[in-house]
């Protein structure tokens, strides 16, 4: 079985025409195992983040729970296999024109949805236009794009300007049938390896194999993604066999889990950075000198070593080392005395209470530790734990002063992080720098990898120097599964592919 791949590169200074020729791609078949298969091929996964909806296009398009579900239910045009490397799913080939101002995708002609209707270019166009209309997080990558379907197998994307980074932006774009609306996702139709049998939002998603899947139909007879937000309950369920896989385990539990002979534990580098944006539209944080002083007042080296000894590495960039565009910066040295002096010189108002918001439980301790260090120099912080929906609403409304998130780069390309979040138009952290905008726009418009990397290095230097946020850590994810689960492959973005998993007989 052949797959098609490309690296986003050129020869010399010419702008490349990026193309992949007509090979087909199928899902990885179940891993071979010397052990015979169990009679019941059933997998239950303990999910840390609740799956609140199955619509891959709107407000939840970049949500971890919805993204995990989408990996099993839908197919994308393409998927990434590494920084600047891509493989076709619905698309068998693609190419850009000379200046990457137009991208043409050719679809495979042998793929149908789970209801047996063919997947056509009309479905791709309708899905993309729906992403734009719903204006969710995914739409941020595609401002002013247009899309057309010249025939049933051809889709043409036209960005408002040259966009060499389009492939990386499309890796989380799922295709659904034309004509869907909000009500369609109670019983969604997709072309992925599984179909929905039952869905209880925030609790459980039960899936069964899609007999019309274009790749290797899963051996698993059933797959349940069960929300278990409480850590202790998730660990107990793993140890007793109530669930067979989970991830997001905290560092203080990883060593204990490794001692259990019935469990397999692996840590996987992510394409993410633990990010603490500082709201530049907050008067107290408008000055870059103040933001840098606050960063300098926090002992991140000790915090990371104490809380994340297994899964944390001190970050030296706003994007991870495995992302195209990564450029290391000089670490901000912990010096509370210098930080206090800088705040005094800047006229910082110590009566200000900075609102530090988070929503995910694993951020509780690190948030408190940062607040504690800031209190040592007289900076007051109110730690606010918010429900996910409230957190997202307040995030977009800039109703916060410091915000903690783990922010990844879809497609392992800095364009899907820096180019989407740090522009004046995005207004995600109250920060606007026209010089940065120009760099990011240029970086996204050329195909030469070395030139793109040089431009991102300049952009990262500005983001880091202006202390748009604090960037403490490159996180890894601790995955745990029972030893009878065969073919489990940890995913850098948490979107695990369950289609090749089998259960071995005990």
Secondary structure, 3 states (H helix, E strand, C coil): CCCCEEECCCCCCCCCCCEECCCCCCCCCCCCCCCCECCCCEEEEEECCCCCCCCCCCCCCCCHHHHHHHHHHCEECEEEEECCEEEECCEEEEEECCCCCCEEEEECCCCECCCCCECCHHHHHHHHHHHHHHCCHHHHHCCCCEEEEEECCEEEEECCCCCCCHHHHHCCCEECCCCCCHHHHHHCCCCCCEEEEEEECCCEEEEEECCCCCCCCCCCCEEEEEECCCHHHHHHHHHHCCCCEEECCCHHHHHHHHCCCCEEEEEEECCEEEEEEECCCCHHHCCHHHHHHHHHCCCHHHHHHHHCCCCEEECCCCCCCCCECCCCCCCCCCCHHHHHHHHHHCCCCCCCEEEEEECCHHHHHHHHHHHHHHHHCCCEEEEEECCHHHHHHHHHCCCCCEEEEEEECHHHEHHHCHHHHCCCCCCCCCCCCHHHHHHHHHHCCCCCHHHHHHHHHHHHHHHHHCCCEEEEEEEEEEEEEECCEECCCCCCCCCCCCCCCEEECC
